[in-house]
Amino acid sequence: MTYDVHIIGGGLAGSEAAWQLARRGFRVRLSEMRGTGERSPAHQTDGLAEMVCSNSFRSDDSDKNAVGLLHHEMRRCDSVIMAAAAKAQVPAGSALAVDRDVFSAEVEARLAALPGLDIVRERIDTLPEAGLTIVATGPLTGAALAGSIGKATGADSLAFFDAIAPIVYRETIDMDVCWMASRWDKGETRDYINCPMNKEQYLAFHAGLISGEKTSFKEWEENTPYFDGCMPIEVMAERGVDTLRFGPMKPVGLDNPHWATAEHPNGRWAHAVVQLRQDNKLGTLWNMVGFQTKLKHAEQVKLFRTIPGLENAEFARLGGLHRNTFLNAPILLDRNLRLKTAPHVRFAGQITGCEGYVESAAVGLMAGLMTSAELAGRTWQAPPRTTALGALLSHITGDAEAESYQPMNVNFGLFPPLHDVAKKQRKEAYTARAKDDIAPWLESLVPA
């Protein structure tokens, strides 16, 4: 079979791009290395759209949160990632979290059912010299292909580290010490397990993070910066003794019922709190929120079992560390995500320098829509910059400062400002404006 588009990479971005194209009747070859006997350092399965870090798509609040707004806009575009997330959803308060195995299987099943889409398990080592191509190999692009991309761009890719949080078996958590609650009781249910620490316990834990044996760096990794959104917990600890208490171990809004008194019947706040979030539909696996780490595995087990309630914890997965690479997109890509030196090639997903599952999928979605417009002989109209899709696309294709370009989550700081709205009402105003502006843009798309 001949193909209209070749997509390299079957992660969230590549899967979304393939969905948007194939459902519009275009013939697509989706190449995925996993399934050939090879995997990246972070992947554990051969499934498409595997989530290798957190199982959360973060906030689903489309009225006050930028990533929640992005969810809303992707749903309006019939995103396969959003549809699969709905099928695989697990409780997480106001966040959208999924059973990662159910999610991956749902994405793959929906893609496999599309006529004209071939999923091929193969490793691609060089950029195709001709033919419409979308490269969505993610932050763990294979060495040979990365070299080919570097040759085509004429510039070195940037790099940062991404750390993976541990996962605990639910049955090994001591609920006589821990309790279920969402911060400030936000959400319809109490979706997080909370482990309280007093000051003495916290200080000992902090000292253990600082002194614990870490994964050693290779020579080529030593000067690679971290992205703040995936900062290892021990690196945060090095920034100050209270940094964690204002970050992932923040105790505010969490009344510990085990510490209830006549004066405080709802309980008191701890000095610090470790939170765990459900990781699968069965509720048997829980991940430690914000606990991505580069501690060695034995050190992790030893230290994390000093956390109250986790003294007997058993781990389904311990934390890890891998190197991620991304392009300096504002310099290398045009406004249509095309490589300036080879415009038949588009890039999508985290390799463009967006950060996060949802953002990666959103850029894949737009790459698919751009390519479908090109194939249909229509002029591509970018989403308005007042929308989450448009703000993200504008940032990575030229609005960011190229010299200091770093991975970025979608946030209201990327949106055109609203100066005539009171600060307290701006989030609602941003989302209301975006929802109004997305509607006419949707009408410009190649119909599915």
ZIBEL-V43480 format. One record per residue. N is the residue number from 0. RES is the residue in one small letter. PSI is psi as a letter, one per 30 degrees, with the letter a starting at -180 (* if undefined). OMEGA is omega in radians with two decimals (none if undefined). Layout:
n = [N,N]
res = [RES,RES]
psi = [PSI,PSI]
omega = [OMEGA,OMEGA]
This chain:
n = [0,1,2,3,4,5,6,7,8,9,10,11,12,13,14,15,16,17,18,19,20,21,22,23,24,25,26,27,28,29,30,31,32,33,34,35,36,37,38,39,40,41,42,43,44,45,46,47,48,49,50,51,52,53,54,55,56,57,58,59,60,61,62,63,64,65,66,67,68,69,70,71,72,73,74,75,76,77,78,79,80,81,82,83,84,85,86,87,88,89,90,91,92,93,94,95,96,97,98,99,100,101,102,103,104,105,106,107,108,109,110,111,112,113,114,115,116,117,118,119,120,121,122,123,124,125,126,127,128,129,130,131,132,133,134,135,136,137,138,139,140,141,142,143,144,145,146,147,148,149,150,151,152,153,154,155,156,157,158,159,160,161,162,163,164,165,166,167,168,169,170,171,172,173,174,175,176,177,178,179,180,181,182,183,184,185,186,187,188,189,190,191,192,193,194,195,196,197,198,199,200,201,202,203,204,205,206,207,208,209,210,211,212,213,214,215,216,217,218,219,220,221,222,223,224,225,226,227,228,229,230,231,232,233,234,235,236,237,238,239,240,241,242,243,244,245,246,247,248,249,250,251,252,253,254,255,256,257,258,259,260,261,262,263,264,265,266,267,268,269,270,271,272,273,274,275,276,277,278,279,280,281,282,283,284,285,286,287,288,289,290,291,292,293,294,295,296,297,298,299,300,301,302,303,304,305,306,307,308,309,310,311,312,313,314,315,316,317,318,319,320,321,322,323,324,325,326,327,328,329,330,331,332,333,334,335,336,337,338,339,340,341,342,343,344,345,346,347,348,349,350,351,352,353,354,355,356,357,358,359,360,361,362,363,364,365,366,367,368,369,370,371,372,373,374,375,376,377,378,379,380,381,382,383,384,385,386,387,388,389,390,391,392,393,394,395,396,397,398,399,400,401,402,403,404,405,406,407,408,409,410,411,412,413,414,415,416,417,418,419,420,421,422,423,424,425,426,427,428,429,430,431,432,433,434,435,436,437,438,439,440,441,442,443,444,445,446,447]
res = [m,t,y,d,v,h,i,i,g,g,g,l,a,g,s,e,a,a,w,q,l,a,r,r,g,f,r,v,r,l,s,e,m,r,g,t,g,e,r,s,p,a,h,q,t,d,g,l,a,e,m,v,c,s,n,s,f,r,s,d,d,s,d,k,n,a,v,g,l,l,h,h,e,m,r,r,c,d,s,v,i,m,a,a,a,a,k,a,q,v,p,a,g,s,a,l,a,v,d,r,d,v,f,s,a,e,v,e,a,r,l,a,a,l,p,g,l,d,i,v,r,e,r,i,d,t,l,p,e,a,g,l,t,i,v,a,t,g,p,l,t,g,a,a,l,a,g,s,i,g,k,a,t,g,a,d,s,l,a,f,f,d,a,i,a,p,i,v,y,r,e,t,i,d,m,d,v,c,w,m,a,s,r,w,d,k,g,e,t,r,d,y,i,n,c,p,m,n,k,e,q,y,l,a,f,h,a,g,l,i,s,g,e,k,t,s,f,k,e,w,e,e,n,t,p,y,f,d,g,c,m,p,i,e,v,m,a,e,r,g,v,d,t,l,r,f,g,p,m,k,p,v,g,l,d,n,p,h,w,a,t,a,e,h,p,n,g,r,w,a,h,a,v,v,q,l,r,q,d,n,k,l,g,t,l,w,n,m,v,g,f,q,t,k,l,k,h,a,e,q,v,k,l,f,r,t,i,p,g,l,e,n,a,e,f,a,r,l,g,g,l,h,r,n,t,f,l,n,a,p,i,l,l,d,r,n,l,r,l,k,t,a,p,h,v,r,f,a,g,q,i,t,g,c,e,g,y,v,e,s,a,a,v,g,l,m,a,g,l,m,t,s,a,e,l,a,g,r,t,w,q,a,p,p,r,t,t,a,l,g,a,l,l,s,h,i,t,g,d,a,e,a,e,s,y,q,p,m,n,v,n,f,g,l,f,p,p,l,h,d,v,a,k,k,q,r,k,e,a,y,t,a,r,a,k,d,d,i,a,p,w,l,e,s,l,v,p,a]
psi = [k,l,k,e,k,k,k,j,k,h,a,e,e,e,e,e,e,e,e,e,e,e,f,g,g,l,k,k,j,j,k,k,e,k,f,f,f,k,l,l,f,f,k,f,l,g,k,l,h,k,j,f,c,l,g,k,g,a,k,g,j,f,f,g,k,e,e,e,e,e,e,e,e,e,e,f,g,h,k,e,e,e,e,e,e,e,e,g,k,l,k,h,b,g,l,j,l,l,j,e,e,e,e,e,e,e,e,e,e,e,e,f,f,k,k,f,j,k,j,k,j,l,k,k,f,l,k,k,f,l,k,k,k,j,j,h,f,a,f,h,k,l,e,e,e,e,e,e,e,e,e,e,f,g,l,k,k,l,l,l,k,k,k,k,l,l,k,k,k,e,f,g,k,j,f,f,e,l,l,k,k,k,k,g,g,k,l,f,l,j,f,k,k,k,j,k,k,l,e,e,e,e,e,e,e,e,e,e,e,e,f,k,k,l,k,k,k,l,e,f,f,e,g,k,l,k,k,e,f,h,k,k,e,f,e,e,e,f,f,l,f,g,e,e,f,g,b,f,g,k,f,k,g,j,k,j,f,f,g,k,l,e,e,i,f,f,l,l,k,l,e,l,k,k,k,k,k,k,f,l,e,f,g,f,k,k,k,j,k,g,h,k,l,g,k,l,e,e,e,e,e,e,e,f,f,f,k,k,f,g,e,g,k,k,k,f,k,l,l,l,k,l,k,k,k,l,l,i,e,f,e,f,k,a,f,g,g,k,k,e,f,i,f,f,k,l,k,l,a,f,f,f,g,l,k,k,e,e,e,e,e,e,e,e,e,e,e,e,e,e,e,e,e,e,e,f,g,l,k,k,j,k,k,k,f,f,l,e,e,e,e,e,e,e,e,f,g,f,f,l,j,e,e,g,k,l,k,k,l,k,l,f,f,f,k,k,l,j,f,g,k,k,e,f,g,e,e,e,e,e,e,e,e,e,e,e,f,f,e,f,e,e,f,f,l,k,k,*]
omega = [2.99,-3.03,3.05,-3.07,3.02,3.10,-3.13,-3.14,-3.08,3.03,-3.10,-3.10,-3.14,3.11,-3.14,3.11,3.13,3.12,-3.09,-3.14,-3.05,3.14,3.04,3.02,3.13,-3.11,-2.99,2.97,3.14,-3.09,3.12,-3.11,-3.12,-3.01,3.07,-3.04,3.12,3.06,3.03,3.13,-3.05,-3.08,-3.13,-3.13,3.06,-3.06,3.05,3.08,3.09,3.08,-2.98,-3.11,3.08,3.03,-3.05,2.97,3.09,-2.96,3.08,-3.12,-3.08,3.14,-3.05,-3.03,-3.07,-3.14,3.04,3.07,3.10,3.03,-3.10,-3.09,3.11,3.07,3.11,3.12,-3.13,3.14,3.08,3.14,3.12,3.12,3.13,3.11,3.10,-3.13,-3.03,-2.99,3.03,-3.10,3.10,3.14,-3.13,3.11,3.04,3.11,-3.02,2.88,-2.96,3.12,3.09,-3.12,-3.12,-3.13,3.14,3.09,-3.10,-3.14,-3.13,3.12,-3.11,-3.12,-3.10,3.06,3.13,3.10,3.08,3.06,-3.03,3.11,-3.09,3.09,3.09,-3.04,-3.12,3.07,3.08,-3.11,-3.14,3.13,-3.13,-3.03,2.99,3.11,-3.11,-3.04,3.00,-3.07,-3.14,-3.14,3.14,-3.03,-3.09,3.13,3.09,3.09,3.10,3.10,3.11,3.12,-3.12,-3.10,-3.09,-3.13,3.09,3.03,3.02,-3.13,3.02,3.11,3.08,-3.05,-3.04,-3.11,3.11,3.07,-3.05,3.02,-3.05,-3.04,-3.13,3.12,-3.10,-3.09,2.96,3.10,-3.12,3.07,-3.14,3.07,2.91,-3.12,-3.08,-3.11,3.14,-3.08,-3.07,-3.10,3.10,-2.87,-3.10,2.96,-3.06,3.13,-3.04,3.05,2.96,-3.04,-3.12,3.13,-3.14,-3.11,3.09,3.12,3.13,3.12,3.12,3.08,-3.10,-3.03,-3.07,-3.11,-3.05,3.01,-3.13,-3.13,2.96,-3.05,-3.08,-3.13,-2.89,-3.08,-3.14,-3.10,3.03,2.92,-3.02,-3.10,3.10,-3.12,3.06,-3.02,3.14,3.06,3.05,-3.12,-3.13,-3.11,3.12,-3.03,-3.10,-3.10,-3.11,-3.13,3.04,-3.14,-3.05,-3.14,-3.13,-3.07,-3.00,3.11,-3.11,3.11,-3.14,-3.10,3.10,-3.13,-3.12,3.07,3.09,-3.14,-3.13,-3.04,3.14,-3.12,-3.11,3.04,3.05,3.06,3.08,-3.11,2.97,-3.13,3.02,-3.10,-3.12,-3.04,3.09,-3.06,-3.13,-3.12,-3.11,-3.10,-3.13,-3.14,-3.08,-2.98,3.10,-3.05,2.98,-2.94,3.00,3.00,3.06,-2.99,-3.13,3.12,3.11,-3.12,-3.12,-3.06,-3.07,3.07,2.97,3.11,3.13,-3.11,-3.14,-3.10,-3.12,-3.08,2.98,-2.99,3.05,3.08,3.04,-3.09,-3.14,-3.08,3.06,-3.12,3.07,3.08,3.09,-3.13,2.94,-2.96,-3.12,3.11,-2.94,-3.06,3.02,-3.07,3.10,3.09,3.14,3.07,-3.03,-3.14,-3.14,-2.97,3.04,-3.10,3.00,3.03,-3.12,3.07,-3.00,3.12,3.09,-3.13,2.93,-3.11,3.08,3.12,-3.03,3.14,3.12,3.13,-3.13,3.11,3.02,3.10,-3.11,3.08,3.09,-3.14,3.09,-3.10,3.11,3.09,3.12,-3.14,-3.13,-3.13,3.13,3.09,3.12,3.06,-3.12,3.07,-3.14,-3.13,3.09,3.10,3.11,3.11,-3.11,3.14,3.14,-3.14,-3.14,-3.11,-3.02,-3.10,3.04,-3.08,3.13,3.06,-3.02,-3.06,-3.11,-3.04,3.12,3.12,-3.02,2.93,3.02,3.12,-3.06,3.06,3.10,-3.06,2.99,-3.01,3.05,-3.06,-3.05,-3.14,3.12,-3.05,-3.10,-3.11,-3.00,-3.14,3.11,-3.13,3.09,-3.08,3.11,3.12,-3.12,-3.12,3.05,-3.02,-3.11,-3.03,-3.14,3.11,-3.14,-3.14,-3.11,-3.04,3.00,-3.07,3.14,none]
